[in-house]
Amino acid sequence: MFGSLGIQEMILVFLVILIVFGPRRIPEIGRTLGKALAEFRKATDDLKGTIEREVRLEELQKIAPAVMAPFEVVSRTEPETLSPAPVPDPPIPAPSSDDTPA
């Protein structure tokens, strides 16, 4: 999380903060920093989601003309050349003498 900061560097940073701000203001600074980081994460997530939605929308707009093209060729005023043959119902088998209850 802190990159290449080691324990010694973190202790040095903490001591400088302690000297500059004092022990009473450190919790307040921590809360403020935490809230700022949370808001930054939320803003970056929102931006990322918006960009992903825009990319998906653009892809759909590119695909839509290719999908709609075959439907524009079909005309309802032309007569049908081939009509599907009706499918007969399958025959119902007759009960055999073996199937009768005893």
CORRASUL-V935599 format. One record per residue. RES is the residue in one small letter. PSI is psi as a letter, one per 30 degrees, with the letter a starting at -180 (none if undefined). OMEGA is omega in radians with two decimals (NA if undefined). Layout:
# CORRASUL-V935599
RES PSI OMEGA
RES PSI OMEGA
This chain:
# CORRASUL-V935599
m e -3.08
f g 3.11
g b -3.06
s g 3.10
l k 3.09
g a -3.13
i e -3.10
q e 3.13
e e 3.13
m e 3.10
i e 3.12
l e 3.12
v e 3.14
f e 3.13
l e 3.12
v e 3.11
i e 3.13
l e -3.14
i e -3.06
v e -3.02
f f -3.12
g l -3.06
p f -3.10
r f -3.08
r f -3.09
i e 3.10
p e 3.12
e e 3.12
i e 3.11
g e 3.10
r e -3.14
t e 3.12
l e 3.10
g e 3.11
k e 3.14
a e 3.11
l e 3.12
a e 3.11
e e 3.11
f e 3.11
r e -3.13
k e 3.14
a e 3.13
t e 3.09
d e 3.10
d e 3.12
l e 3.12
k e 3.11
g e 3.12
t e 3.13
i e 3.13
e e 3.10
r e -3.14
e e 3.12
v e 3.11
r e 3.12
l e 3.12
e e 3.10
e e 3.11
l e 3.12
q e 3.09
k e -3.09
i e -3.02
a e 3.14
p e 3.14
a e -3.14
v e -3.08
m f -3.08
a e 3.13
p e -3.12
f f 3.12
e f -3.12
v e -3.10
v k 3.13
s k -3.13
r f -3.13
t f 3.13
e k 3.12
p l 3.09
e k 3.13
t e 3.14
l k 3.05
s k -3.12
p k 3.13
a k 3.12
p k 3.14
v k -3.13
p l 3.09
d k 3.12
p k -3.12
p k 3.11
i k -3.11
p k 3.12
a k 3.12
p k 3.12
s l -3.11
s f 3.11
d f -3.06
d f -3.10
t k 3.14
p l -3.11
a none NA
